[in-house]
Structures are given as C-alpha cells and as structure tokens.
Amino acid sequence: MRLQRWRRRRSGAAAAVLVASVLALLGGCASGPAGPPTLTWYINPDDGGQAEIAQRCTDAAGGRYRIVTSTLPRESSDQRQELVRRLAANDSSIDIMSLDPPYIPEFAEAGFLAPMPPSVAARATADVVPSAIEGASWQGQLVTVPFWANTQLLWYRKSLVADMGLDLSRPVTWDQIIDAAAAKGTKVAAQGRRAESLMVWTNALIRSGGGQIITNPGEANPKLVQLGLLDPPAVDAARIMRKLATSPAAVPAFSTSDEDTNSESLQNGEAAFMVNWPFVWSKVTSAVEDGSVQPNVPPDYGWALFPQTRPDLPSAPPYGGINLGVGHASLHPDLAYDATGCITSAQNTAYYFESNGNPSARYASYSDPAVLAKYPMAPVILQSLTQAKPRPQTAYYAEVSGGLQRTFHPPEAIVPGPTNQAAQDLILGVLRKDRLL
C-alpha cells in the first residue's frame, strides 16, 4: 500500500510539474512574436532555380510570408502520386505545387486546387504564350498559374545536312527529313521508348495533322469520352512512326531511345536530326566546359520548328513545362496566390530560363539580353510555343497515355489502322471499366 501511495504522490507531483512547464511555455509563446506565415512550395527537381526564386520572393514579401521548398520525386508520375495522396488527405502543408500540365485536369476535377480569384487569373495570363494558358486551364477556366513552358525543336548538325538539299530556314516535313537522312546514311533521333515521351511524340504528330486523340476534351464522364485515333490524322501519325522506326534512318535501339540517348546521338554526330527539348543546348555547352566534347560541336548545331506531319499544315509542337497550383487545404490560399505572382514575374522567369534552361511562359523573357546571350535559339522556342498544343486534357490522362503507350510500342510493330483500332479499343475499354491496363 505504501508503494501504491508513493506512486500516486509521485504521479501527482509529476503532473503538477508538467502543468507548470506547459503553462510556462504557453506564457513564453504568448509573449513572443508569432512570425510571418510559412508557405510550402512543392517543387520538381531542378538545378536550384526554384529554391532561389523562393528566397527572392520571401525577401520581396517584406515579412508578409516566407516560402520554403519541398522537393518531389524526379519522375512526373511519382510526383503526381505523392501529391494526390497528400491532397486526398487534405494536407494543409501544400500551399503551392509545381504541376506537370497533363495532370491539371485530374487535380481540378478532384477539387484539389483552391479557387483562383479573377484578379489572379487576369494577372497570370498577361504576357503569357497561348499554349501555356491552354495547358493551365480546365473546361475553359484557368485553374493554375503558368510558370515555365517547354517545347520541342528540330535540332540538326549543320555539317551533316549541308548537302541534303533541304532549306531548313523553312518548314520541313517528317517524310522529308526521314528520306534525306536515309539517303545520306545518317539518322533521325526521336523518342521511341515506352514512356511518356512516346505519348508526347504521338500527340504532336496527330495534332500537327489536324487531329486530336480526344475529340471532346473537357468531358468529365469517362464513359462519354470520344477518341479520334481512327481519324486520318492519327492513322497518318502511325504511318510516320512506323516509317521512321523501320527506316535505315532510325537510331540503333530505337524502341528504347529517350531524350538523353538521342541527345548523345546528335552530340556525337551519329544523328543528323533530332526532335528534343531545349535542355540539349545546355547539355552540349556544359560538355564543352568539362572537356568531354570538342569546342567546334555547339557551333555546328542548328535548330528549326518541329517537323510538319502534312506539308499544308503548320506543325503543332509538343507543349510541356510546369504550372503552379494552390492546394485546396492550404491555410493561406490568398498569400499563396500572391506568391505565385512573384514566382512567375518576368524577372524571375527570365532568371529561371537563363540559369536552369527552362523556357519562360512569358513573352517578355525572350527579349531579355541574358537569355538571348545564352540561348540563341530563344526566338525559335518562342515561335514554337505559339504553335504548340498540349497533350489530351482529361481527368483520365493516365489511362489514355498508358493505353496508347501499350499499343503503339514498339514503334516498328505499328500497323497503321489496326494499331489505331487496338489503341482506341483498349483506352475506351479502360475508361468504361471493361478492361485493365
């Protein structure tokens, strides 16, 4: 009994000490300054540019808020998975997030994005290229803030194409560059790997031919989604993909080639042509700096608009990049939207282009002297962005992309018409819950 009483006395005494300590802490907290709200910006991996912009905007906020960054996984699909898990759990730490455009409809349809005030929408679309505005919208409404906008160019080695008889100051078609490369015993590098890059290529070919993968974009009911994969532009896209994949102009291991391996093919002179994002310029100039590439290689690079599918239609180059969403559970949505204005300012987007190689969504950035000095192809990038078209805008993008990748790979096995039918049947079956990927 004495032991039990001692335990009770000790517990009582400990509780009294604990209460006193908590009260002291509360008193100390109450007497100290609360500090500005902290906004957490979930970013995709980069070369430190977003963290630098976060610090710049913290300084510019004048004590109204501070921005810290949290880095998402490297793969876009993994970024989506982590954000969806957190947002579905109403994670209030997600104030701002860097979003890959294809997933924006899904996030908007699920209610994961905080409503955008009209004043923010007006500011966010001023001086912004049309492809970025389209990619940041869902069902005709701007739901995210355009940050940076990416696109693919046709890159080439001047010395290898000089005697091909092509005028690359004017638009060229896929048939022209494939035939010219095959005739000269050189290569055309495109992304044939079963990955999102294959979807990017396929969509650009179809859009350049005047078609669409989804003919009623914005449809929220999966059973009512309509596909255009049997339409002539999609069948012609399949023809071009097979033509390159089975041509002597295809790079070795074409069905596993991606953006990085293709960049190497152009860099080492194996390929005369390549479609790719602007990162390839930073890659080759950095290789000169570290001594792995000769100084005469970058001056031999040329660039032009993405090839046309049809000679009578301008190309619709791929559109990519990052837009900024504000989380629906954020405790400070007004401050978060205010911060997006600083992050996407002309000054900061030009800095991000020049320092990290990610093209700006703003027209003004393309007249910035630092950008033009480092990226002489900036005017062509801007022209490409004015023509670019996003991938299918649908809340079921993962199913559409997955179904197309499964049926259009490997590209050398594509049979125009039957492969299109197989892709259409699979995707519609998945959307109607009759089939699985």
PELINSUL-V442633 format. One line per field, one symbol per residue. psi: psi as a letter, one per 30 degrees, with the letter a starting at -180 (. if undefined). burial: + if it has 16 or more other C-alpha atoms within 10 Angstrom, else -. Layout:
# PELINSUL-V442633
psi = ???
burial = ???
This chain:
# PELINSUL-V442633
psi = eeeeeeeeeeeeeeeeeeeeeeeeeeeeefflkellkkkkjjllkaggeeeeeeeefeeffhfellkllkkllekeeeeeeeeeeeefghjffjekkjkkeffeeeeeefgfkkkkkeeeeeeffkgkkeeeeefglkhgkkflkkdlkllkljkljefffegfgkjgflklleeeeeeeeeeggalkkljfkjafeeeeeeeeeeefggakekfikfkfjfffkklgffleeeeeeeeeeeeeeglffklkhefgkaeeeeeeeeeggekflkkllfffeeeeeeeeeggfkkffeeffklkllklkekfgkllilkkaaklklkkfgkfheeeeeeefeeegleeeeeeeeeefgjklfkefffgkeeeeefifgeeeeeeeffflkllkjkfheeeeeeeeeefgkkefgkjkdeeeeeeeeeeeeefggflk.
burial = -------------------------------------+++++++----+++-++++++--+---+++-+-++------++--++--+---+-+++++++++++++++++--+++++---++--++--++++++++++++--+++++++++++++++++-++------+--+++++-++++++---+++++++++++++++++++++++++++++-+++++----+-+++++-+++++++++++++-+++++--++-+++-+++++++-+++++++++++++++++-+-----+---++--++++++++++---++++++++++++++++++++-+++-++++++++-++++++++++++++++-++-+--+--++-++-+++-++++++++++++++-++++++++++++++-++++-++-+++-++++++------
